[in-house]
Amino acid sequence: MENVFKYFEFSSFLKDESDTFSGNEIAFSELNSEHFLIFEKEKESYNLYVSKYASKKEIGKSSPEIVERIVTNYDKSNPAHRIAIRRYFE
């Protein structure tokens, strides 16, 4: 997973204080000034979300305006999961 995080320029993991992600650790990558991909670390698995915030300073601190789960239990060896993340960076 480290290669996925580096390739798509995800931030370091931080604790979610907004309760949007159940207090789990999250990492984000900026799509534009308001839209972000977020990986939530849930025990030993990762869930991938697309979200909208007023600014990236709000991530992990307040609830997003929009959040949608794209992939549950992300598996980098699953072609459908790789396609799901790539479509946001095209």
C-alpha positions as CSV (number, residue, x, y, z in Angstrom):
1,M,0.0,0.0,0.0
2,E,2.9,2.4,0.6
3,N,3.5,2.5,-3.2
4,V,-0.1,3.5,-3.8
5,F,0.1,6.3,-1.2
6,K,3.4,7.6,-2.7
7,Y,2.3,7.3,-6.3
8,F,-1.0,9.2,-5.8
9,E,0.7,11.6,-3.3
10,F,-1.4,10.9,-0.2
11,S,-0.7,12.8,3.0
12,S,0.7,11.1,6.1
13,F,-2.0,9.4,8.2
14,L,-3.7,11.6,10.8
15,K,-6.4,10.8,13.3
16,D,-9.9,11.7,12.3
17,E,-11.4,14.0,14.9
18,S,-14.6,14.7,13.0
19,D,-16.1,11.3,13.6
20,T,-16.9,11.0,9.9
21,F,-14.4,8.1,9.7
22,S,-15.2,6.7,13.2
23,G,-12.0,8.2,14.7
24,N,-9.8,6.0,12.5
25,E,-6.6,7.3,10.8
26,I,-7.0,8.9,7.4
27,A,-4.8,10.1,4.6
28,F,-5.8,12.3,1.7
29,S,-4.8,13.3,-1.8
30,E,-6.0,16.6,-3.3
31,L,-7.9,16.4,-6.6
32,N,-8.6,20.1,-6.6
33,S,-9.1,22.8,-4.0
34,E,-12.4,21.3,-2.8
35,H,-12.3,17.6,-3.7
36,F,-10.2,14.9,-2.1
37,L,-9.6,11.2,-2.1
38,I,-9.4,9.8,1.4
39,F,-8.1,6.4,2.6
40,E,-9.4,5.4,5.9
41,K,-7.3,2.8,7.8
42,E,-9.8,0.5,9.5
43,K,-7.8,-2.1,11.5
44,E,-5.8,-3.9,8.8
45,S,-7.8,-2.7,5.8
46,Y,-8.3,0.5,3.9
47,N,-11.5,2.1,2.6
48,L,-11.4,4.7,-0.2
49,Y,-13.7,7.7,-0.3
50,V,-14.2,10.8,-2.5
51,S,-15.1,13.9,-0.5
52,K,-15.7,17.6,-0.7
53,Y,-14.4,20.1,1.9
54,A,-14.3,23.9,1.9
55,S,-10.5,23.6,2.3
56,K,-8.0,20.9,3.1
57,K,-7.5,22.4,6.5
58,E,-10.9,20.9,7.5
59,I,-10.0,17.3,6.7
60,G,-10.1,15.2,9.8
61,K,-11.4,18.2,11.9
62,S,-14.9,18.8,10.5
63,S,-17.4,16.7,8.5
64,P,-17.2,17.0,4.7
65,E,-19.9,18.6,2.7
66,I,-20.0,15.3,0.6
67,V,-18.5,11.9,1.2
68,E,-18.9,8.8,-0.8
69,R,-17.3,5.4,-0.3
70,I,-15.7,4.2,-3.5
71,V,-14.0,1.0,-2.4
72,T,-14.4,-1.1,0.7
73,N,-11.3,-3.1,1.8
74,Y,-9.0,-1.7,-1.0
75,D,-6.8,-4.3,-2.5
76,K,-4.0,-3.0,-4.8
77,S,-3.9,-6.3,-6.7
78,N,-7.6,-6.0,-7.6
79,P,-7.9,-4.4,-11.1
80,A,-11.3,-2.9,-10.3
81,H,-9.8,-1.2,-7.2
82,R,-6.9,0.2,-9.2
83,I,-9.3,1.5,-11.9
84,A,-11.5,3.1,-9.2
85,I,-8.6,5.2,-7.9
86,R,-7.1,6.0,-11.3
87,R,-10.3,7.5,-12.8
88,Y,-10.0,10.4,-10.4
89,F,-6.5,11.3,-11.5
90,E,-7.1,11.2,-15.2
